[in-house]
Amino acid sequence: MTVAPHRAGHDAFQYQAMRDIVARIHDGVPGKLEITKEGIVHDMMSPGGPHELTAARVSRRLEKVMPDELLAHTGTPDVEDVNEGVLRHPDIMVIAEADMEVESAFDPRTVVAAVEVVSRSNPDNDWTGKMRDYPLLGIPVYAVFDPRTGEGAVFSDIHPTVHGPRYATRKDFVYGEDVTIGEWTISTEDLPRYPE
């Protein structure tokens, strides 16, 4: 749900005002707050078991096949590009340990891949909003796991369009198949689904 909708894009003053609002209310509201070109997005429900278990299993599987200097990080902080006016929090970020040695938000251009587990309460945030924002932020690979359907997709190859940078390549998968995220292939066996 977009809480503070705005015309496409905002200036530095508006972004800082939204950033201040998010910082002030972050601990007092359930769910997750992010800033997009359209305004503040609030995913009202805190992630439940299937969401968190999917993120944990995907993270662990990635870390087993990646080099030691990379992590499939599931914690904080966010990724932020002040110039673009975007603050996002991927469920999993593939990032070098060295690039995590910062005091504030991660530079999104250091993120090797972003992985999202689709939220039951706000699926458009993962399938639409982040599909727009992650290439804008320069994140080269974006993987989506959808526990609602047991399917997903991996997006890559950022290219310019009249609407801004977009991913040119989409590779769909269904749970049970192996999936390649960046240079690493993992199993999607035994990933939980949301209850009907």
C-alpha positions as CSV (number, residue, x, y, z in Angstrom):
1,M,0.0,0.0,0.0
2,T,1.4,3.4,-0.9
3,V,0.9,5.7,2.1
4,A,2.1,9.0,0.7
5,P,1.5,8.9,-3.0
6,H,3.2,11.6,-5.1
7,R,3.7,12.4,-8.7
8,A,6.4,10.4,-10.4
9,G,9.6,11.4,-8.7
10,H,10.3,13.9,-6.0
11,D,13.0,16.5,-5.2
12,A,15.7,16.3,-2.5
13,F,13.6,18.2,0.0
14,Q,10.6,16.0,-0.4
15,Y,12.8,12.9,-0.2
16,Q,14.4,14.0,3.0
17,A,11.0,14.8,4.5
18,M,9.8,11.3,3.6
19,R,13.1,9.9,5.0
20,D,12.5,11.7,8.3
21,I,8.9,10.4,8.5
22,V,10.1,6.8,7.9
23,A,12.8,7.2,10.6
24,R,10.4,8.6,13.1
25,I,7.6,6.1,12.8
26,H,9.6,3.0,11.8
27,D,9.6,1.4,15.2
28,G,6.0,2.3,16.0
29,V,4.2,0.7,13.0
30,P,3.9,-2.9,12.1
31,G,5.4,-4.1,8.8
32,K,8.0,-2.4,6.6
33,L,8.3,1.1,5.3
34,E,10.1,1.9,2.1
35,I,10.4,5.0,-0.2
36,T,9.9,4.8,-3.9
37,K,9.5,7.3,-6.7
38,E,5.7,7.3,-5.9
39,G,6.1,7.9,-2.2
40,I,6.2,5.9,1.0
41,V,5.2,2.2,0.7
42,H,3.9,0.4,3.8
43,D,3.7,-3.3,3.8
44,M,1.4,-3.5,6.7
45,M,1.9,-7.0,7.8
46,S,5.1,-8.3,9.4
47,P,6.4,-11.3,7.4
48,G,5.0,-14.6,8.6
49,G,6.5,-18.1,8.8
50,P,6.5,-19.1,5.1
51,H,8.0,-15.7,4.1
52,E,10.8,-15.9,6.6
53,L,11.5,-19.6,6.1
54,T,11.7,-19.0,2.4
55,A,14.2,-16.2,2.9
56,A,16.3,-18.3,5.3
57,R,16.4,-21.3,3.1
58,V,17.3,-19.3,-0.1
59,S,19.9,-17.4,1.9
60,R,21.5,-20.5,3.2
61,R,21.5,-22.3,-0.1
62,L,23.1,-19.3,-1.8
63,E,25.8,-19.0,0.8
64,K,26.7,-22.7,0.3
65,V,27.6,-22.1,-3.4
66,M,29.0,-18.5,-3.3
67,P,32.6,-17.5,-2.5
68,D,33.3,-16.8,1.2
69,E,33.7,-13.1,0.7
70,L,30.0,-12.8,-0.4
71,L,27.0,-13.0,1.9
72,A,23.3,-13.6,1.2
73,H,22.4,-11.1,3.9
74,T,18.9,-11.0,5.3
75,G,19.2,-8.2,7.9
76,T,19.4,-4.5,7.9
77,P,20.3,-1.8,6.8
78,D,18.4,-0.8,3.7
79,V,19.7,0.1,0.3
80,E,19.4,3.8,-0.5
81,D,20.1,6.1,-3.4
82,V,19.5,9.7,-2.2
83,N,19.9,11.1,-5.7
84,E,17.2,8.8,-7.0
85,G,15.0,9.3,-3.9
86,V,14.7,5.6,-3.3
87,L,15.0,3.6,0.0
88,R,14.4,-0.1,-0.3
89,H,14.9,-3.2,1.9
90,P,15.4,-6.4,0.0
91,D,14.6,-9.6,1.8
92,I,18.0,-11.0,0.8
93,M,21.0,-9.0,-0.6
94,V,24.0,-10.7,-2.2
95,I,26.8,-8.4,-1.1
96,A,30.5,-8.5,-0.4
97,E,31.3,-8.4,3.3
98,A,33.7,-5.4,2.6
99,D,30.7,-3.4,1.1
100,M,28.8,-3.9,4.4
101,E,31.4,-1.9,6.4
102,V,29.4,1.3,6.4
103,E,27.5,3.2,9.1
104,S,24.3,3.8,7.2
105,A,22.3,2.3,4.3
106,F,24.2,0.1,1.8
107,D,25.1,1.6,-1.6
108,P,22.7,-0.3,-4.0
109,R,25.4,-0.4,-6.6
110,T,27.4,-2.8,-4.4
111,V,24.6,-5.3,-4.2
112,V,25.3,-8.2,-6.6
113,A,21.7,-9.5,-6.5
114,A,18.4,-8.7,-4.6
115,V,16.0,-11.4,-3.7
116,E,12.4,-10.8,-2.6
117,V,9.9,-13.2,-1.2
118,V,6.5,-11.9,-2.3
119,S,4.5,-10.5,0.6
120,R,1.0,-11.9,1.0
121,S,-0.4,-8.4,1.9
122,N,1.3,-6.4,-0.9
123,P,2.5,-8.5,-3.8
124,D,2.5,-5.5,-6.2
125,N,5.4,-4.1,-4.2
126,D,7.6,-7.0,-5.2
127,W,6.3,-7.7,-8.7
128,T,5.9,-4.0,-9.8
129,G,7.5,-1.4,-7.6
130,K,10.7,-3.2,-7.0
131,M,10.8,-4.3,-10.7
132,R,11.0,-0.6,-11.4
133,D,13.3,0.5,-8.6
134,Y,16.0,-2.2,-8.6
135,P,17.3,-1.6,-12.1
136,L,17.1,2.2,-11.4
137,L,19.3,1.5,-8.4
138,G,21.8,-0.5,-10.6
139,I,21.1,-3.9,-8.9
140,P,22.1,-6.2,-11.8
141,V,20.0,-9.3,-10.8
142,Y,16.6,-9.4,-9.1
143,A,15.0,-12.7,-8.1
144,V,11.4,-13.1,-6.9
145,F,10.0,-16.1,-5.0
146,D,6.2,-16.2,-4.7
147,P,4.8,-18.5,-2.0
148,R,1.3,-17.7,-3.1
149,T,1.8,-19.5,-6.4
150,G,4.9,-21.6,-5.9
151,E,6.6,-19.8,-8.8
152,G,9.1,-17.1,-9.4
153,A,11.4,-15.3,-11.8
154,V,14.9,-14.0,-12.1
155,F,15.4,-10.7,-13.9
156,S,18.7,-9.4,-15.3
157,D,20.4,-7.4,-18.1
158,I,19.6,-3.8,-17.2
159,H,19.0,-1.7,-20.3
160,P,17.7,1.8,-20.9
161,T,14.1,2.5,-21.9
162,V,12.0,5.6,-22.3
163,H,10.6,4.9,-18.8
164,G,14.1,4.5,-17.2
165,P,16.3,1.5,-16.7
166,R,14.5,-1.9,-16.9
167,Y,15.5,-5.6,-16.8
168,A,15.7,-7.1,-20.3
169,T,15.8,-10.8,-19.4
170,R,13.2,-12.7,-17.4
171,K,13.6,-16.4,-16.5
172,D,10.6,-18.0,-14.9
173,F,10.8,-21.0,-12.6
174,V,8.4,-23.2,-10.5
175,Y,9.2,-24.5,-7.1
176,G,11.0,-27.8,-7.3
177,E,13.3,-26.6,-10.2
178,D,16.8,-25.4,-9.8
179,V,17.1,-21.6,-10.3
180,T,20.2,-19.6,-11.2
181,I,20.6,-16.2,-9.5
182,G,23.6,-14.4,-10.9
183,E,26.3,-17.0,-11.2
184,W,24.9,-19.4,-8.6
185,T,22.4,-22.2,-9.0
186,I,20.3,-23.4,-6.1
187,S,17.4,-25.8,-5.5
188,T,13.9,-24.5,-4.9
189,E,12.8,-27.9,-3.3
190,D,10.9,-27.7,0.0
191,L,10.2,-24.0,-0.1
192,P,7.0,-23.3,1.8
193,R,3.8,-22.0,0.3
194,Y,1.2,-19.7,1.9
195,P,-1.8,-21.6,3.3
196,E,-4.9,-21.3,1.1
